[in-house]
């Protein structure tokens, strides 16, 4: 029988603001990597096991792996789910499988995670070409073959061998279409009313900006003097249209969640895709992360209107700060009040678009007074949903330090982007101010936006407003009472987690 290469997303907790039906988006990276492997290495069987989508707990997953007996297991966890990544790696090793890890977290802690003995190979950066060469090298049984695969790290004795950076794929249209057929597509958003029958899709890769705290642009960045620099690549509108056709027609998807760090970084790509969709009389709900100054640009050119007409109805904006000096320190753009003007434009001209904004707190210069000021000013913005995220020292960013590594992964439970009131330290004091602000700071604009959401004619906007209030209440209550769940923080563990 052909050897089995299995991509696995293990059971994991839920972020508290997501509903059970949309807590776990389709793992687009796995689908893309699996498609490349299936097309280029026919002597292997390729499969994806998405345990959270199937509500499959650890006991069931262990039984499933024993039945499947994979030869290779590939994982790609975020920092907050490092524990689950290491747990599935240990399970796979016990079954005799070779374990490959990649993604934004493992690729930046390669030497540390290889030292655990649970991971055999770490893949760095873009993986479609690397995974094909790696699979062939592993199959060859040649001990020296791994050294010829660019873009990986592995142990040779006690030495960590890094084979060097791989060039980015210049033309993304050359990629095979993601292997959606290997995913349980009917499970994603199947019971959701706000993101019904959702699918993930990418307009391109990389970003045009290099925000100091962000890991995403580094993952798909271009190397210059051995350092990543921002590099944006986009797919053609024709290629994107074909992906949308597959998702809508073959898999009956009704909502597209764009995974790009900045959906509107390119001034033409999104509108060109939307225009082709409209020519076929296709409209589908869409969400995306966008940049405020590009929204103003696209409103002036007409590109924004075309995107909204094609169904784009949920805008995520990483606003982070409001002071020009602080934005500059973070290598952010939008230094001239673009954020407020963009939000006012969306509010006035595109009222169907739900706006979600995020701010970061916990920088070295932060004080409780500055956090209170930031909260009050942010709540006066015309935003439907607003999140305050503690500064998180993700590996690969300047805030990470090697001594932060924890081989059990438990420390990374706190990397959940939620206020951390019960763990002590200065960040806990700042988080307490955020919790108090949510409960007691109600400027006129916040009251108006909340009432507008609760009483809106648009049922989707009403549901989103109610759900944010309802799901945030337990987190805020535990915060104001200074209760802590230890390292588990505010993440929710579903009843099937260990089943």
Secondary structure, 3 states (H helix, E strand, C coil): CCEEEEEEECCCCECCCCCCCCCCCCCHHHHHHHHHHHHHCCCEEEEEEECCCCCCCHHHHHHHHHHHCCCEEEECCCHHHHHHHHHHHHHHHHCCCEEEECHHHHCCCHHHHHHCCCCCEEECCCCHHHHHHHHHHHHHCCCCHHHHCCCEEEEECCEEEECCCCCCCCCHHHCCCCCHHHCCHHHCCCCCCCCCCEEEECCEECCCCCCCCCCHHHHCCEEECCEEECCCEECCHHHHHHHHHHHHHHCCCCEEEECCCCCCCCCCHHHHHHHHHHHCCCCCEEEEEECHHHHHHHHHHCHHHHHHHCCEEEEEEEEECCCHHHHHHCCCCCCCCHHHHHHHHHHHHCCCCEEEEEEEECCCCCCHHHHHHHHHHHCCCCCCEEEEEECCCCCCCCCCCHHHCCCCCHHHHHCCCCCCCCCCCHHHHHHHHHHHHHHHCCCHHHHHHHHHHHCCCCHHHHHHHHHHHHHHHHHHHHHHCCCCCHHHCCCECCCCCCC
